[in-house]
Amino acid sequence: MDGQNPLIINLAPTGMIPTREMSPYVPIQPDEVIADVLACASVGITLVHIHARETDGRPTYKKEIYARIVSGIREKRPDLIICVSCSGRDFGELEKRADVLNLTGDLCPDMASLTLSSLNFPKQASVNEPSMVYALAQRMLDRGIRPEFEVFDLGMANYARVLVQKLELEQPIYANVILGNIATAQADLLSIATLITMLPEKAIWTLGGIGFTQAQVTAIGAIMAPGVRIGLEDNLWADAQRTNLATNRSMVERIQGLAQTMERPIMTASELRRVLGLRSWQ
């Protein structure tokens, strides 16, 4: 890739696992997520991958809570691409996982996450049966919401090809290649090369790393990938020694610095909207 091509920055600010006890900087409630996202957007990001929580901090699938976050972000930054989570880590039923896809009108998300197979995290499984993957993908298509493919290993990259063919998905697709999880692809150059080779030919992909691998993986991404995924969902620390807690804004600023060194501008949300054929909210 030409080093001057714009770099996509995908912010994952919250996730389902981080708690206030782990870090005081994790945004939990809707107003906190909104404020954090807007602060990062002022620095420069392309899209945001959001999760929602109950008032006690537990993950939630409820569209009403997602609606508050979407509304708060879109009110100030209608250009920003908003992706919502349909994760299977805590919720197994289709109707719960797809509840957020029922948002309509100005609250409709631009994209929604689609994990392409089951996988194990260090303490929990994310179960994604083939029927669930197809059902979620079909609901996204029916509602005009673009899937954000979550690719953790080689089988998932291949499955993206299968879905593109069987569901006749509009291309280019968008995919997060996430490395460093204990039970899936690791953060090394061979894994990266193999995974991106297996993605659909026209895929737009970002690189993300879990835990201490985040810094290395996103540095590689700033050099040669179409984009990077960054945020407290994947890593809480600013350093490998785990002595300094990071903030979402500090992570974005770090990537901005790397991109500037490589003479790569940050891709605007409007640019990515045009490439992916997403509707405009402005």
Helices and strands as residue ranges (DSSP letters): E 8-11, H 30-43, E 47-50, E 52-53, E 59-60, H 63-76, E 81-84, H 94-97, G 99-102, G 105-107, E 111-115, E 119-120, E 125-126, H 130-142, E 146-151, H 154-166, E 174-179, H 189-198, E 204-209, H 213-224, E 227-230, H 248-261, H 269-276
